[in-house]
Amino acid sequence: MTLLRFLFVVWLVPLVVVGCVSKIPDTIDQIPSYVVVEQSEAKNLAAQLSTRLQGLDSWTDLRPGLEDNLTYILKRSQDSVCVNRPGLVLTWGQLASSVAELIAILPQVGSNPHLIAERFDWLKISPGTLLTGYYEPWLEASLSPDDRYQYPLYGVPEDLKTINLSQFHYRWKGQSLVYRMGEDGIEPYYDREAIDGMGALAEKGQEVAWAKDQVDVFFLQIQGSGRLALPDGSMKHILYGGKNGHQYVSLGRLLIERGYVPREEMSMQRIRAFLNANPDKARELMFENPSYVFFHLSDEGPYGSINSILTPRVSVAVDRTMIPLGSVLALKTALMDYEKGEADPFFSLVLAQDTGGAIKGTRCDFFSGSGVEAENLAGHLQEQSELYLLISKRVMKSIPGE
């Protein structure tokens, strides 16, 4: 992400996640698009909305997040297009107007939920949404090394360089190169094996903390941010700082391909259990993912791509080419309640505040928060869901052709 993490590594297993879902519609040939639902259906959907599973006391608790979204949107060029997909072409200015209208009516929504159908068009994202999850892990760590805390967490190295390739050729628009200067010119930056196996960054003063467990470090890098539980009982947020530029390799996919874990059992928890039970294989398997994430410490966090603090069960990560950051969405899905041992229906408003390289097209990633419950939910969440983009009817009427 922009300030939290570049989520090309955030979600574990982009290929494995798809492979684990028991029933996935055949959507390969379908172009992701928006379809406006009928007014009667919108009224029915609005009546079902509930904040019950989000830890919110009322709809007005969404106001700070909505204001963060609006602040982000207003920093864009208001005449520029923020989404151009079949069924919807929208500018940042139109999106800003829509979010501002929702903020204005928010105090009334609790007593009159039909307002969200009366004032907003519901644009269903087609062909459907695969919902996965991410969370903020806790690590036992120290700000200085000793016999218990031996595994370094590195800040962005001083010799890591990044260059915007679009300045060299238009075909490279949006692409960048991460490198370091070697004796004979530029070279790829050190990969995971060079850093953790050969000590490429050791004794260079780049460490920001030391962890107890190397597997914990690996999973922190997958999630991109976390919390450090320090020996004195205090806590520090550890946030994404940068990456080494290497391609992410899915460890979950490797475990399936090599027969270590059955496809139907794959989850984040299953990967961790395998690594912990097989330390002789764990190190070499982790080295097969050359991608590496660097961090910085903070007293606040975690931050999403719009530079606002993420809210558990409210913030989601999206493909910004499909869903513009700052958008308001209605998410209909099911979340596993591990105390009851059954899935709980979820239908509420969520905010597009994050991104990720593994999040493409209609796929969406649900920020579940921090702690054991959040980890369980994020690690197992693979749910075919429905996602609706909410746009003011007034704005929709102003769009040519609408």
N, C-alpha and C positions, 0 to 999 in steps of 0.2 A: 504494500500500500504506500501511499504517498508519504505518510509519516509514521504509520503503525507498522506496516509490513507490505512488501510487494507480494501479494498472495499467490504467486505462482507456486509457492510451497505450502500454502496454508492448509490445504485440505487433503493431506494424506495420500489419497490414491484416486486421481481423476479417472483412471481406467477401471480400477477395482471397484470403486463405488458403483459405477454403472453395472458391472458384472454381478454385484451382490443383490441387486434389486430383483425380486422374484418376477414381477410383471412390469415390463416397460413397453409402452406403445411403440409401434414401428413409426418413428418420426424422422428417419434419416432424410427422406425426400421432401419433407415439409419445410417451407421457409418460415422462420419465426415471424409472427405478425401479431397485430392487435385487432380484436373484434369487439365492437361496442355491443354490450348486452341490452336486451329490451328493458324498458322502464319498469315493467312489472317484475322482471327478474331482479333488477337492481334493488327494488324496494324489499323484496324477499331477502336478498342477501344482506342488506343494511340492517334489517331487523335481527339477524343472527349474530352480528358483531358483538364481541365481548372482550373486556380486558382481564377476565378472570385468571388466565394462566400467565399473565405478564407481570404480576406483582404491582399493578397500578391501582390506585384508589379510585381514580375516575379518568375520564377522557382528557381532562385538563392537565393531567400529568404528562401528556404527550407534548405539551407546549414548548418546553425547553429544547427537545429534539427537533421539533418542527421549526423553531426559530434558528437553530443551527443549520438546518437544511436551507432555509431561506437566505441566511447570510452567505452560504456557499454559492447558491444560485445567483445572487445579486452581484457576485464578483466576476461572473462570466459576462461575455459580450451579449447583451440582451437581444440583439438582432440575429445572433448566430443560432443555427439549428442544433438542438441538443439531442434529438432523436429523429431518425429518418428510416422508418420501417413500414412495410405494407400495413395500411390501416391508420398510420399516424405520422405526421410531420409536425414537429413542435419546436418553437424557439425557447431559449432560456427565459426571455421576458414573459412569454406565455406561461411557462412553468412557474415562474415566480408569482405571477398573478394568481395562479391556481392554489399554490401552497399558502399564500397570504389569505386567501378567502377561507381556507379550512381553519387557519389559526383564528380568524375572526368569529367563526360560528362554533368553535370548539366548546365553549361553556354551555351551549344549548343542546349539544349532541346527546348528553346523558339523559335528558328528559324527552328528547325527540330524535331518536336515531334515524328516522326516515329522512332527516335533513341531508344526510350524506348521499341519499339517492335522489332527492329533489334538486340538490345544488350541483351534483357531480355526475358525470358520465363514468360508467364502469367499463374499462377496456380490458377484456380478458386476454391474457397472454397465451397465445397458441403456438405450438401444439400441446403445451403442458409444461409443468415445472418439476424437475427433480430437486427436492429439497435435501440438502446436507447440512452439517453443522460444524461450528468451530467454537472454541472456548479459550479461556485464559488459565493456563496451568500454573500450579504452585510448585516451586522447587525449593528444596533445602539448600541453602547456599551461604557463602560468606564473602565479605569484601576483601578478605585476605586469605591466602592459601595456608593449609596445614595438612596433617595426615588424613583428616576426614574430608577436606574439601580440596580435591586434586584436579578437577576438570574445569579448564578455563572457559569463560564466556567472554568473547572478544568484542571490543568496540570496532568501529570502522577503521581499518588500517590506514596509516598515513600514505602508504605507497599505492593504495587502490585508486585507480583513475577511471572516470567515466566520460565518454564523449558522445554527443548527439550526432548520429550518422546522417540525419536529414540535411545537414548543412553541406554534405558532400554530394548527395544525389537524391532527387525527389522520390525515387523508388524505395528509399530507406526511411521514408517518413514514419515517425513514431518509434524508430529503432535506435538503440544505443549500444555501445561497446564498452565492456568493463575489461580493464587490462592493468598491467604493471610494466614498468620499464625494466628490461633485462639488459644484459651486456651488449646484445646485438640489436636492440630495439624493443618494440612492444611485444609482450607475451601475454597469454591468458593468465588471469589471476590464479593463485594457488587453489587447488580443489580440496575437498574434504580430507582425502588421505594425506595430502601434503601438510595440511594444517594440524589435524588431530593425530596423524600417524607418524609424521616426520618432524613435527615441531617447527614448521615454517615461520610461525609467528611468535614462537617462544622467546622470552627474555627481551622483547622489544617494547614492553610497557603498554601493550594494547589491551591487556585484560581489564575488564570492568568488574568481574566477580568470578568466584569459583564455586562449582556445584559438587554435590556428593556423588552423583550418579551420571554416568555418561549417556545412558539411555534417556534420562530426563532432559539432558541437553539436546539430544537429537529431537525429541518431541517438542521441546520449546521452539526449535527452529522450524518445525513443521507448522506450528500454530502461529509463530511470528512474534508473539509477545507473551508475557506471563508475570507472575509475582514471585519474588524471592522471599522466603521465610528465613530471616537471619538469626544467628545464634543468640542474640540478645533479646529475641522476641519481637523485634520490629519487622517491618515489611517494606520492600521497595518494588516498584513496578520496573520491569525490564522490557524495553520496547524496541521494535524494529529500527535498525539504523541503516542497513544496506545489505547488499548481497554480492557474491563473488562472480556472478555472471554466467555460471555453468548451468547446463540443462538439469532440471529436476528429474530424478529417476524414482519411480514409485517403489518403495520397499514392499508394500502390500502385494503389488503385482509380481515382484520377484519371488515372494514366499509362495504364491499360488503356482507360478510357473514351475517352480522346483519341487513342488509337492510337499512343502513344509506345513501349509495350512490349506484346508479345503476352501474352495471359493465361497461356499454357502456359509462358512463360519467367519469370513473376513470382517474385521472391525479394527478400530484403533486399539481397543483393549486386547484383542487377540494378537496383534503385532507386538505389543509391549510384553505380553506374557511369553511369547516365543523368544524374544530377545533376552528377557531376564532368565529364562530357563536354559538358554543355550549361549552362554557368554563366549564360548570358543568360536561360534559362528557370528555372533552379533557384531563384533567389531568390523569384520570383513564385509558383512552385508551392508552395514551403514556406510562403509567406504564406497560402495557401488553407487551411492547417490552423491555425485560430486558437488552438488549445490550446497552453498554454505551461507548462513545468515549472520550478520553482525548486529550488535545491540547498543543501546545506551540506557542509563538508569534515569528514573523519574519518580517524583512523589505522586504523580497522577497518571491515569491511563485506564484502559488502553484506548488509543486513538484510531479512528478510521480514516478513510481516504479523504474525507471532507474536513479533516483536522478537528473533529469533535470527539468527545469521549463517547465510546459505544455504550449503549444501554442494553442490558440482557433482555432477550426475548422481544426486543423492539427493533434493534439494528440488524440489517441484513446486508450481505455482500452480493453484488449483481455484476453482470457484464454491462459496462457503461455504454457500449454501442447498442445494446438492446433496451436498457432501462437507464435513463439519465440519473446520475447521482443527485440527491436532494429530493427525489420523487417520494410520493406517498403511495403505498400499496396496501391492498387487502389480501391477506394470506389465509388460505383455507387448507388445513392439513390435520395431522394427528401427531401428538407428542407422547412418547412413552412415559408413563408414570411408574417408576421402578418400585415405589412403595406399594402401590396397588397391584402391580404386575399386569397392567393393561394400558392400552393406548387411550389418550384423552383428546377429544376433538378440540381443535384450536382454530379460531376464526377471528382475526383482529387486524388492526392497522399496524403496519410495520414501515420502517423508514430506510430508504436506500442510502446508506452512509459509508459503504465499504466496497472494495473491489478485490479481484484476485485472478491471476493468470489461469487457474483451473476452472474458473467460473465463466462459462461460455454460453452464449445464446440465452435460452430461457432458464437455465439452471440458477439456483439461488442458494446462498449459504446463510444459515441462521445462527446469530451469535447467542450462545446459550448462557454466557456468564462465566463465573469462576467457582471452583470447588468440585467436590465429588459428583454431585448431581448433574452439574453442567458438563463434566467430563463424560459421564455415562450417556447423557443425551446426545452430545456432539459426536461421540465415538460410534454410536449405532444409528444415527439419523440418516435414513435413506428412504425418503417417502415421496411418492408421486403426489403432487399437490396442485392446487389452483391458485393463480396469482392474478390480481386485477390492478391495473394502474388507474388511479383516480384523478380525473381532470375536470376542472370546473366546466359546467355546461356553458357558461358565458364565454369562456375561453374557446371551447370547441366551436361555438357559433361564429367566432371570429376567424377560424381557420378556413382559407379558401377551399371551396369544394365540399365543405361539411354542411 
